[in-house]
Structures are given as C-alpha cells and as structure tokens.
Amino acid sequence: VTLVKTDSLSVVLIALQSGTSLQEHHAEGPITVSVLSGKIAFKAGDQERHVEAKGLVFLEAGLPHEVRALEESVLLVTLPRLKQPTSSAPRLAKIADLENKR
C-alpha cells in the first residue's frame, strides 16, 4: 500500500506472509526498509541478514536485493524519487539494528 507519493518521496507499507518473497529487484535511488513486525531475510549481493522488528536496512541505489519473510512481517519502505539517473555500480548494504541504539 502506497502511503505517500510525491515528486520527491514514496513511502510504502508491505505485509508479507511467512515464507513469501519479493523476488530480486533494484531501486533507482537509495532505500530504507524498516521492519515494523516479524522477521525477514534481506539479501543484497552476497550478503544475507536476518532483520527483526525494530530493525532497519539501508541500501544504496541500484543494488539488486530480495526479501523473504521468515515469519508474518510488516515493512515500511522509503524510496526517494530521483530526478537524475544514478550509477548502477554495485554497492554494499548497510544494516542497522535500531533496538540497540536506544
């Protein structure tokens, strides 16, 4: 469900049943994926991380990635809408655990 869509930003709420996947894809700009509930496996390049509720994934532009729900999960995805194309060169994924930053 798209919650916000402007010329500069999209915010999307995604609910996944356990065992379902978002097949490999990429975004033109950088993204954040916040796990609101549940647990996912987030794969980018050769890295796969399990991210639980309160976890946050940041991904640079153009990096292919996929998501698999390890349990029923709800995600909030933020995508800046770029006006100029960005490089499609592979970049590293950075994953932060917000729970440990309290």
N, C-alpha and C positions, 0 to 999 in steps of 0.2 A: 504494500500500500504506500503510495507516494504521499507523504505528509506535507512536504514543502517543495515547490519547484519554482525557482526564479531564474532570471538570466544568469545569476552567478552561483547558485547552490541548489542541490537536490538532497532531500533527506527522505530515506525510505525505510519503512518498518517491514521486516521479513519474519515470518513464522515458519519454522521447519519441523516436521515430524521426525522422530527418531529414525535414523537410517537413511533419510533423504539427503540429496546432494544438490548443490549448484555446480554444474559442470564447469570445467576450466574456461575462464574468460578473462578479460582485462578491462580496465577503465582508462580513459584517456588522461585523466588527471589523478592526483593523489586521492586516497580514500581513507576513511576510518570505519572500522566495524566494531561496534560496542555490543557485547553480549549482555543483554538485559536479563535473560534467564536461560537456564540449560547449560549445555556444554557442546562445543563444536571442535572439529579438527579443521584447521586452516592450513592449507598447503600453498606455498609460493616458492617457485623454483624447486630446489632440492630440500627445502625446509618444511617440516610439518610440525605444528604446535597444537596442543590441546588448550583451548581457551574456555574458561568457565564464566559464569555470571560475574559481572563487575570487571571483566577483562576487556582490554582494548587492543585492537590490531591497527597499526598504521602501515600503509603500503604506498610506496612511491608510484608515480604514473607509469602506465604501460606494462607492469609486471603481471604476467599470467598467474592466476590463482584459482583455487577451488575451495569450496566449503562443504563439509559433511557434518550433519547433526548426529552427535553421539547419544543425545537424548533430546526430547522435545525442547526446542530452543526458540528464543525471540531475539532478533538482531536489529540494531539501529545503524544504518549505513549512511554516511555523509559523503557526498561527492561534489566537489567544486566543479562548476561548469566553466571550462576553459574556452577562451575566445581564440587562442592560437594553438596550433598543434604542438605537442611536446615530443621529445625524443622517445623512441620505443626501445632504447637500450635497457637491458635487464638491470634491475636494482635490487638491493637487499631489503627484505621485510624486517620491520622493527615491531616487536610485540611487547606491550607493556601490561602489567597487571596492576590495575587501579586499586585493588584491595590492599596491596602492600604499600600504597602511597598515602594512606590515611594517617 
